[in-house]
Amino acid sequence: MIVTVLVAGAGLGLLPDFTGNSASSAEASSDAAFATLTQARLTEVTPAPATVTPKPVSTELPADSGTGKRVVFSQSDQRVWLVDANGVAETTYLVSGSIHDNLNPGTFRVYSRSERATSFNYTSTMRYFVRFAHGPNAAIGFHDIPLDRSGNLEQTTAQLGTPLSSGCIRQERPNAIKLWNFAPVGTKVVVLA
């Protein structure tokens, strides 16, 4: 019989492996009853996950975001808008900007793009990198959520809307591709506080 260690709340329990490989039907029945009882006890003591209520955020294009075709990034809302030449927002979505105060509000221009890139400290890789500003350690731009050295996302898409990056603006891959297609070199980028 294989023993599985489970942690629930502050308790530690040792449970048999219930894979159905028991020697007899009586043992299987006993094991199944034990599993049901143990699972019920674990369910009772396992705390419910904390819920986070996000602040209400308007998806309306900010009035002070400039004119003409542009990418608008609101640092306070952690949101991007892709705005066409007529001033109409084609799309808007949540992003994750920097945990550092490394980007001042203002108007910039896309100056460089790389379909594949590596972080300034060589710990992660990203795609669809659209650069528009210079930070203290590296370029600042928009890209997809980076992958760490093990190939895992550095954050979940559910965490978009929260500053989590070391300097850039992280986007879900489909939105990173939209911005990549929308913003060639020379495109205006407006950063709001």
N, C-alpha and C positions, 0 to 999 in steps of 0.2 A: 504494500500500500504506500503510495506517495503522499507526503505531507506538504501542504501548502500553507505558508504563513500569510495571514491577513491582518492588516491594521485597520481598526475602526475606532474613531474618536481617540480616547486615550488608552484603549485596551489593545492587547495583543492576543490573538487566538491561533491555535494550531488546528487545522481542519484536514480531514482526509481528502484526497483527490476524488471527485465524483465524476469520473469519466465513463462510468458504466462498465468498467472492467472488473467487477467484483467476482469473487469465486463462487458465490451462491446467490440464489434469488432472495433468501432470507437476509443475507448480508447486504445485498443491494437495497432491499426494502428498508433495512435499518439505517443504511447510509443515507438514503433519500430522505427519510424522516428527520435524521440528524441535520442534514443540509437545510431542509425547510425550516426547522426550528432555529438553527444558527443564523440563517439569512434573515429571519424575522427579527431576531435579537439585534443583528447588525443594523438592520433598517431602522430600528427604534433608536439606536444610539448615534447613528451617523447624522451629523448636523446638515441641514439644508444649505446649499451654496448661497453665499451672500448675493443679493441683487444690487446692481448699481443702476441708479436712475440718472440717465444722461441729462445734462442741462438742455433746455429747449433751444434749438438753433434754427434760425431762419435759413431757408435754402434760396431766398431771394438774392439776386445779385446786388451787392452793396452799391449804393448810389455814388460813393466817392471812389469808384474803382477804375476811372479813366474812360477813354473812348476808343472806338475802333477794335480791330481784332486783337485779342489779348488772352493771356492766362492770368487769372486772378487767384491769389493765395491769401486767405485770411488766417493769420496766426492764431488769433483768439478763438475762432470757430473751427480751426483745423479742417478747412474746407477749400476745395479748388473749384473754379468755374472756368469752362472753356467758352469764350465769348467770340462770336463771329464779327465780321466787319460792320454789320448793322447794329451792333450792340446787344444782340440777342444771345442769352446763355444757351449754348447747344446742350450742355450737360453740366452737372455739379455732383460732387461726391466727397466723402470724408477721406482725409489723409492723416498721416502721422508726421508732424514736423519735428524739429529738434528739441531735445531736453535742455539745450544750452541757449543762451541769448546771443546767437551769432549772426542774426539776420535782421538788419534794420528795414523798416518800411521804406518803400520807394518804388521807382520804376526802373526796370532792368531790361536787358535784351538777351535772348538765347544766344550764346556764343560758341557752344560746342555740344556735340551729341555722340554717344557711343551706345551701340546696341548691347554690348557686354562690357562690364567694368568690374574693377576690384576696389574694395574700400581703401581709404588712405592708410589704414593700419594692417592691411592684407589679411583680415580675419573673415571677410565675407565677400560675396559676389552679388551683383545685381544686373538687371537688364533694363533697357530702354531709358538710359540716363540722359536727361536733357539739362545741361548746365546753364545757369544764368547769373551766378554771383560767385565771389571768391570769399571763402571763410579763412579763419586763422591757420587751419591745417590742410585744407583741401578745397576743391570746388564745391559749390552748393547747387543742387539741382533736384529735379524730380526723377524718380525711378521706381521700379517695383519693390516689393518687400524683399530685402536681401536674404540670401541663404548663407548659413554659417558653414564652417569647414566640414561639418558632417552632412551637409545638404538639407538641413532643417530650416524652415522659415524662422526669422528672428523675432517675429511677432505674428499674431493671428489677424485675420481680416476683421474679426470682431473688435479688436483693439484699435482699429482705425478711428480717428477722432481724438486720440490721446497722443501728446508729444512723446515719442519713444526713440527717435533717431539721434545719432551723434552730430547731425548737422544738416542733412538733406530732408527732402519731403518724400515719404514712402507712400506708395499707392498699390492698390490691388492690381494684379497683372493686367486684366482687361482694360482698366482705366489708364495704366501706364502706357499701353499700346495706343489708346485713344489720344492721349497727350502727345505721344511720339509722332503720330500721324498728323496732328493738328499744328505742332510747333516746330517748324524748321528753324535753322539758324536765322537770327534777326527778329524773331517773333517777340513782341512786347510781353513782359511779365510784370504784373503789378502786385506788390507785396503790401498787405495791410496789417496793421498792428493786431 
